[in-house]
């Protein structure tokens, strides 16, 4: 495949960068510290079973589902290697 000025490993480098970014993002979102007894969004109690199952939990199930839906809108691709990235 003709890649112009790109090196032989350019495609794999872009894939690796995308994966690395996703891992960093996931790690940064992991809860830290002790689990909360009440949801930090709505103040509902967080059941003990959830606190044991998810160390560092901060949200009740309903608020976590809402946060997950919001995160689903994340684009999930790496624009660093895109020739169009400077045009937008």
Secondary structure as a PSIPRED ss2 file (coil, helix, strand):
# PSIPRED VFORMAT (PSIPRED V4.0)

   1 X C   1.000  0.000  0.000
   2 X C   1.000  0.000  0.000
   3 X C   1.000  0.000  0.000
   4 X C   1.000  0.000  0.000
   5 X C   1.000  0.000  0.000
   6 X C   1.000  0.000  0.000
   7 X C   1.000  0.000  0.000
   8 X C   1.000  0.000  0.000
   9 X C   1.000  0.000  0.000
  10 X H   0.000  1.000  0.000
  11 X H   0.000  1.000  0.000
  12 X H   0.000  1.000  0.000
  13 X H   0.000  1.000  0.000
  14 X H   0.000  1.000  0.000
  15 X H   0.000  1.000  0.000
  16 X H   0.000  1.000  0.000
  17 X H   0.000  1.000  0.000
  18 X H   0.000  1.000  0.000
  19 X H   0.000  1.000  0.000
  20 X H   0.000  1.000  0.000
  21 X H   0.000  1.000  0.000
  22 X H   0.000  1.000  0.000
  23 X H   0.000  1.000  0.000
  24 X H   0.000  1.000  0.000
  25 X H   0.000  1.000  0.000
  26 X H   0.000  1.000  0.000
  27 X H   0.000  1.000  0.000
  28 X H   0.000  1.000  0.000
  29 X H   0.000  1.000  0.000
  30 X C   1.000  0.000  0.000
  31 X C   1.000  0.000  0.000
  32 X C   1.000  0.000  0.000
  33 X C   1.000  0.000  0.000
  34 X C   1.000  0.000  0.000
  35 X C   1.000  0.000  0.000
  36 X C   1.000  0.000  0.000
  37 X C   1.000  0.000  0.000
  38 X E   0.000  0.000  1.000
  39 X C   1.000  0.000  0.000
  40 X C   1.000  0.000  0.000
  41 X C   1.000  0.000  0.000
  42 X C   1.000  0.000  0.000
  43 X C   1.000  0.000  0.000
  44 X C   1.000  0.000  0.000
  45 X E   0.000  0.000  1.000
  46 X C   1.000  0.000  0.000
  47 X C   1.000  0.000  0.000
  48 X H   0.000  1.000  0.000
  49 X H   0.000  1.000  0.000
  50 X H   0.000  1.000  0.000
  51 X H   0.000  1.000  0.000
  52 X H   0.000  1.000  0.000
  53 X H   0.000  1.000  0.000
  54 X C   1.000  0.000  0.000
  55 X C   1.000  0.000  0.000
  56 X C   1.000  0.000  0.000
  57 X C   1.000  0.000  0.000
  58 X C   1.000  0.000  0.000
  59 X C   1.000  0.000  0.000
  60 X C   1.000  0.000  0.000
  61 X H   0.000  1.000  0.000
  62 X H   0.000  1.000  0.000
  63 X H   0.000  1.000  0.000
  64 X H   0.000  1.000  0.000
  65 X H   0.000  1.000  0.000
  66 X H   0.000  1.000  0.000
  67 X H   0.000  1.000  0.000
  68 X H   0.000  1.000  0.000
  69 X H   0.000  1.000  0.000
  70 X H   0.000  1.000  0.000
  71 X H   0.000  1.000  0.000
  72 X C   1.000  0.000  0.000
  73 X C   1.000  0.000  0.000
  74 X C   1.000  0.000  0.000
  75 X C   1.000  0.000  0.000
  76 X C   1.000  0.000  0.000
  77 X C   1.000  0.000  0.000
  78 X C   1.000  0.000  0.000
  79 X C   1.000  0.000  0.000
  80 X C   1.000  0.000  0.000
  81 X C   1.000  0.000  0.000
  82 X C   1.000  0.000  0.000
  83 X H   0.000  1.000  0.000
  84 X H   0.000  1.000  0.000
  85 X H   0.000  1.000  0.000
  86 X H   0.000  1.000  0.000
  87 X C   1.000  0.000  0.000
  88 X C   1.000  0.000  0.000
